[in-house]
Amino acid sequence: MSGGDERTAAAFATSWNNLPGGSVYTPEQVADWFTPLRPADIRGRRVLEMGCGNGSLMVHVVRWAPARLDGIDLGDSIESARANLSAAGAANWSVQRADLTQFASAGYDVVYSIGVLHHLGDPHAGFASVVRNTRPGGRFHCWVYGREGNGLVIAVVEPLRRIASRLPWWITKYAIAGPAVLPYYVYAKALRAAPRWGWLRALPLYDYSLWIAQRELAFFRHVAFDQLVTPRTVYLDRATIERWLAGESAIEPASTYVNMRNGNSWKFGGIKRKDRP
């Protein structure tokens, strides 16, 4: 178990445990994260979320009627996750504390990890665990921050994160993340309101801004706090993800995909070979 991962999990727990009950995401956002997987790919399957936070994804996924939905997380956010899933009224779920990189199971039909691998001390070890916990013939799906399209974030947010992540969480959230995100909030809202002129696409974070501008200021602050509170963030390029996929002999090569999302992140996954444990 990585001490760095424990610190990261503890930092994120302060984010997740200081939110109102329920999911911070909309059904449309969750469906977007999962594409090309659809609710039909979840229905009737045994499903595992690796790095579940406060269950904000699970409360939507459980409505897609999985046969079983389990979540793991290393931090105290598991208590919020249990409360949110209990409030959702479903019975076919569990949440437990576990180290994502070390977790071992008999294998699930669908395994997903959304927004987690890029915060691990060893992101590749996290990816390998996602594949390892997918049953032969099962599917896995991940989402990570991309190096492509995030030049401004890396240049501006990363230096601030290195300082903010060392401060008490309430200072980071209310004194830093809140004020710091205001200029970007205005920028994103202006882009969404503007005509879709072609030259605007050259502006930083254009696609991402159109997406997040659908949400309210509180969600902007939540995203900013998430980025600033963590002790570690890695921005992964497409070539690295392709190497991961090609390097796992347990994956069916023809099944893999790497899709850019909102111009600055990657969704990727595939199917585990039926002849591999």
C-alpha positions, 0 to 999 in steps of 0.5 A: 500500500502506498503512503502517498495513495493514503494521503490522496484518499484522505484528501479526497475524503475531505472533498467528498464528505463535505458535500450535500447528500446525493450525487454531485453529477447529473445522469447525462454527465455519468452517461457521457463518462461511460460511453461507449458503455451503455446502461444495457452493458450494465444491466444484469451484470456484476459491476465494480467501481474502483475508487468510488468516493462518495458514491456519486457515480454508483447512485446513478449506475445502480439505477441501470439495474446491475445484478450487483454493484460493489465499490471500493475506496481507500478513504473515509468517503466510504461512509458518505458513499454508504449513506448516499446509496442507502438513500437511493433505495437500492439493495444490491450494492456494497462499499468497502475500504480497500487499496485499489492497486492491491484489491483482488476479487473473483472477477466482475463482468464490468469494472470501471475507474473514473477519475482515479488512476491519474491521482495514484502514486503508480497509475499503471498499477491501478490500471493493471488492477482494473484488468485483473479484477475483470473476469475473462470475457468481461469489460473494463472502462477508465477515464483519466486526465489527458496531457493533451489539451491541458497545457493551461491547467498544467501551467496554472493550476499545478503550481497552485495545487502543490501549495494548496494541497498542503493547507487545511481543506477548508482554506483550500476550498473556500479561500482558494478554490472558490475565488480562483475558479470565478474567472474561469466560470465567467470564461466558460459561461461566455463561451457557451453563450457565444456563437459557435464560430470556428475560430473560438475552438482554438481557445484554451479548454474550449470543448471542456468549457462548453461541457462544464458551463452547463453547471452551476458555480458550486459545481465549478468550485467542487471541480476546482477543489478536487484538483487543488486538494490532491497531493498528486496528479498525473496527466496521461498522454494517448501514447502512454494509454496505448502502451498500457493496453498493448502491454496487457496480454490478458486484453483482447487486442481488437476490443480496445478503444482510446477516445478523447473526451471534451478535448482534455481527457481520455476514456479507454477500455476493452474486453478481457480475453476469455482464455485468461484468468 
